[in-house]
């Protein structure tokens, strides 16, 4: 393939920086292709690709743009001089050009000095003078583009363009892999959430408990100023927090009155069992700390690890407050529910011992609004027996 600029003139092959030789290029491609299958963590398949592009074109800035359903192009990962564009989505003329790129089906190279639409829209950082775009396709679908920005023009030969196209193909594999992973994760989440709901629905005392804990916890997190990705993680952790109870004997779960020490031990195991159930799915690993630690206490006397203060993950500190409040204001086989004012006062009383005081304060702030949205999710049971301390 010949390299052409927007004006359709072959690029001057003699200007700029020297790029890797063919063997080094091939080794780089092999390395990227191999690392795709092993990469873990958010964005990591793309990181292998962008690092490869960085090596190939001595790039000062590299980004993977992924087309969204509305036709915008989101910066899925952006490095170097383009890092500030992370999480930004392009719209307007830039998207029209990217649609053209897909139909042209070839790498487009552009320079600042050409003053073309390409250089205007895609030389995105200050001081960048040379750029290249490769379309990313998955099974003939336009899924995005690989973007490079350089301060100086580079000496690109046909094999570099071919390697750049290969990296765009690998980026397509990464997009596809991410979609499959997300699909699997959603499927697994929905199975687990259905199991939790089924577990709760069997017992009218706990019906809707996890959904309410999730709503309270997400609102608390928002009040504390946590980022949206953390709020999403908290919401999901809450929906699954008691999944380990699936392995606890029903006679223990439904027992009226206090649990004896052996029963208590079995009940407390639900946090570890829950963690074991979720651990096989790597993408659910961010949810494990909340599941494991939601019965820790701020003063270090909780379980399973007796963590103290801010050593307890924030999602677990939040969940502890939401969980206890919902337990106190719902009837359980072993005790009568208490009124919300009394429950709030219990939380205040236990701030600094059982609970993180900041989380309790945030809960008091968000409770009235969240309560209104949850009215129709309250448990149906009103009868109960003697009052006991809160237990989820
Ligand atoms: Fe629990």
Boltz pocket constraint, residues with backbone or C-beta under 6 A from the ligand:
constraints:
  - pocket:
      binder: B
      contacts: [[A, 241], [A, 242], [A, 270], [A, 294], [A, 295], [A, 392]]
      max_distance: 6.0
